[in-house]
Amino acid sequence: MTKYTVLPVDPAVLKELRAGDDAGRPCVSYIATGDDVGSPLRCCLRSITLGERIALVSYAPVRRWAATRGADPGAYDEQGPVFIHADDCGGFTPGEHYPLARPGALRTVRRYDAQGHIAGGRLLEIPADAATAFDAAFDDAFNDPNVVLVHVRALEYGCFHFEVRRP
């Protein structure tokens, strides 16, 4: 069982992104091809399969988080591309394993403070025992009392995978 709660993109936010993304562009859906297969979906936190109806949208997770708390991330307000299902998919069901945890994949575990400023981070190469490695990385992050949330991001593209908040 995972020690921390994983948060995908919130269903209310997904509804907004399916109308227009955080860069102000309309959502354009398409059918997944072989080039898309294996890429992470941020709505249900699983990989894309051939033939699914998906969309690539711009998402600003820190901006959206900060807006609900009156925080000002300043220059740390960033947006980037994420894949989502073009229609409601039922979302993510937490389980015994961390999602999108392919052994050998490189992730950054980025820490944020109460203003939404980056407060450190670390590189994680996912081992076979991904749950233990993620738990240790999150333990380390939340040992800093200034850290209020953590983002797991892909190293290669820097894109957001999922969020973890202080327990």
C-alpha positions in Angstrom: 0.0 0.0 0.0 1.3 3.5 -0.8 2.1 5.7 2.1 1.1 9.0 0.4 -2.1 10.0 -1.4 -1.5 10.7 -5.1 -3.6 13.5 -6.7 -4.3 13.5 -10.4 -5.7 16.5 -12.1 -8.9 17.3 -10.2 -12.2 16.4 -12.1 -13.5 20.0 -12.0 -10.2 21.2 -13.5 -10.4 18.5 -16.2 -13.9 19.8 -17.1 -12.4 23.2 -17.6 -9.4 22.0 -19.5 -11.7 20.0 -21.9 -13.3 23.4 -22.8 -10.1 25.5 -22.9 -6.6 25.0 -21.5 -4.5 27.1 -19.2 -2.8 28.8 -22.2 -6.3 30.0 -23.4 -6.5 27.5 -26.3 -9.6 25.4 -27.0 -9.2 21.7 -26.3 -8.7 19.7 -29.6 -9.3 16.0 -29.2 -7.9 13.2 -31.5 -7.6 9.5 -31.6 -4.3 8.2 -30.1 -1.8 6.7 -32.5 1.2 4.6 -32.0 3.2 7.8 -31.3 1.0 8.5 -28.3 0.9 5.0 -26.8 2.6 4.8 -23.5 2.5 8.5 -22.7 0.9 9.3 -19.3 -2.7 10.5 -18.9 -3.1 12.9 -16.0 -6.8 12.3 -15.6 -6.6 8.6 -14.6 -2.8 8.3 -14.2 -2.3 5.4 -16.6 -0.6 5.2 -20.0 -2.4 5.9 -23.3 -3.5 3.0 -25.3 -4.0 2.9 -29.1 -7.3 4.2 -30.3 -8.3 6.2 -27.2 -9.8 9.7 -27.7 -7.3 12.0 -26.0 -6.2 15.7 -26.0 -2.9 17.4 -25.3 -3.6 20.5 -23.2 -1.6 23.1 -21.4 -1.9 22.8 -17.6 -0.7 25.2 -14.9 -0.8 23.1 -11.7 0.9 25.5 -9.3 -1.1 28.5 -10.6 -4.4 26.6 -10.0 -3.2 25.4 -6.5 -2.1 28.9 -5.6 -5.4 30.5 -6.7 -7.3 28.3 -4.1 -5.0 29.5 -1.3 -4.4 33.2 -2.1 -0.7 32.3 -2.8 1.5 34.0 -5.3 3.9 31.7 -7.1 5.4 34.6 -9.1 8.0 33.4 -11.6 7.3 29.8 -10.4 4.0 29.8 -12.2 4.6 27.5 -15.1 2.4 25.7 -17.5 3.2 22.7 -19.6 1.7 20.0 -21.8 -0.3 17.1 -20.4 -2.4 14.4 -22.0 -5.9 13.8 -20.8 -8.9 11.8 -22.0 -11.1 14.0 -24.2 -14.1 12.7 -22.3 -14.7 11.8 -18.7 -12.9 8.6 -17.9 -13.8 8.0 -14.3 -10.5 9.3 -13.0 -7.8 7.7 -10.9 -8.5 5.1 -8.3 -5.7 5.0 -5.6 -4.2 1.6 -5.1 -1.3 -0.3 -3.7 1.2 1.2 -6.2 2.3 4.6 -7.3 1.1 5.3 -10.8 3.3 5.7 -13.9 6.2 4.1 -12.0 8.1 2.3 -14.7 11.4 0.9 -13.4 14.3 2.9 -14.8 12.3 6.0 -15.6 13.7 9.3 -14.3 11.5 11.6 -12.3 12.0 14.8 -10.4 10.4 15.1 -7.0 9.9 18.9 -6.9 9.0 20.6 -3.6 6.9 23.7 -3.2 6.3 26.0 -0.2 3.1 27.8 0.9 3.6 30.5 -1.7 4.0 28.1 -4.6 7.8 28.7 -4.9 10.1 25.8 -5.6 11.7 24.7 -2.3 14.0 22.1 -3.6 13.8 18.8 -5.3 15.6 15.6 -6.1 16.1 13.2 -9.0 14.6 9.7 -8.6 15.4 6.8 -10.9 12.5 4.5 -10.3 13.7 1.1 -9.0 11.8 -2.2 -9.1 10.5 -1.3 -5.6 9.0 2.0 -6.7 6.7 2.3 -3.6 9.6 2.3 -1.2 11.6 4.8 -3.3 8.7 7.2 -3.7 7.8 6.9 0.0 11.4 7.8 0.9 11.5 10.7 -1.5 8.2 12.1 -0.1 9.4 11.5 3.5 12.5 13.5 2.7 10.5 16.3 1.1 8.0 16.6 3.9 10.7 16.5 6.5 11.2 20.2 5.6 8.4 22.0 7.4 8.2 24.6 4.7 7.2 22.1 2.0 3.4 21.9 1.5 3.2 20.0 -1.7 5.3 17.9 -4.1 5.0 17.4 -7.8 6.3 14.3 -9.6 7.5 15.3 -13.0 9.1 13.6 -16.0 12.8 14.4 -16.2 13.0 14.3 -20.0 10.2 16.9 -20.6 9.7 18.4 -17.2 6.0 17.7 -17.5 3.7 17.2 -14.5 2.7 13.7 -13.6 0.9 13.9 -10.3 0.8 15.8 -7.0 1.3 14.7 -3.4 0.4 16.9 -0.4 1.6 16.9 3.2 -0.2 14.1 5.1 
